[in-house]
Amino acid sequence: MADQGELPEGTLENILEQESLKWVFVGGKGGVGKTTCSSILSILLATVRSSVLIISTDPAHNLSDAFQQRFTKTPTLVNGFSNLYAMEVDPTVEHDEMTEGMDSLFSELAGAIPGIDEAMSFAEMLKLVQTMDYSVIVFDTAPTGHTLRLLQFPSVLEKGLAKIMSLKSKFGGLFNQMTRMFGMGDDFGDDAIVGRLEGMKEVIEQVNKQFKDPDMTTFVCVCIPEFLSLYETERLVQELTKFEIDTHNIIINQVLFDDEDVESKLLKARMKMQQKYLDQFYMLYDDFHITKLPLLPEEVTGVDALKAFSRHFKTPYQPLCSSDKVERLEHRVSALKDQLKEAEEELKRVKA
């Protein structure tokens, strides 16, 4: 097995140092630890920025679990911080509220254009976020497929609004006659709706421009050293390149490091398999900052645990095999004592 220490190590210091960044997306395959990584990244950014907002756009929200605090669609200050806020948005729910009071006919038309309902609620959310003037916004995105849809929203919305506007100009008079016929009055709100759509279009055009600016936006890919995750990361990187969105950071999570006291054949086999994919990651993305994070025996939840784990984002993880021999032996003795204690307790239970 190749020595992992020989591979060039990367960190996320480059993101913390890039003061011009306004939008940071964190995404990847489901179950690779995106929420933990985006939460830690937002905590680190809060140490160097005046104000940070982390937004979960994943319908299966995990931000509340990560910070062990309840979040809603309104930005909430994270416990223990003075400049870190979090919010959870669900595009499907937001859309119903957003279209409230809107001409139902236009609302139906909007719904008939694939993806425009989510795109419009995303635009509303961005409009809200922009008025709040945060120094940097971190997106904890849904699994890859949803993320790519989210990044397509600017173009979807632009096309959809153009279609709605053309229908409005062709049939606007007919709609107005119908509303008068049903006694709804002249001020049914066509102009207000058109104004609102135009306002959204302006926001989307502005944000789209920012998303394509590498000084303002970057995408952090999170993955694990397995075939499907490697495949999904490659697909994601290609799509991001197509959308002209900057990406130069990859976090490889749940890595098994060789601590020299591993005796399990299963673990050794997993390490060998992981090393094969780690080598492929380094070969494919030799110009990326690749950060490897260790697989832990426990979950990283709560502010204290997130802060403790954040050190691996700034300095490469050092396995015990690369540290002092005395320390390695002490660690091994400690592990054996724990195993002996567990075995003795199990023996007592069996005898009882």
Summary of the structure (lengths in Angstrom):
residues: 352
radius of gyration: 25.0
end to end distance: 45.0
largest distance: 88.8
contacts: 1064
relative contact order: 0.16
helix: 56%
strand: 12%
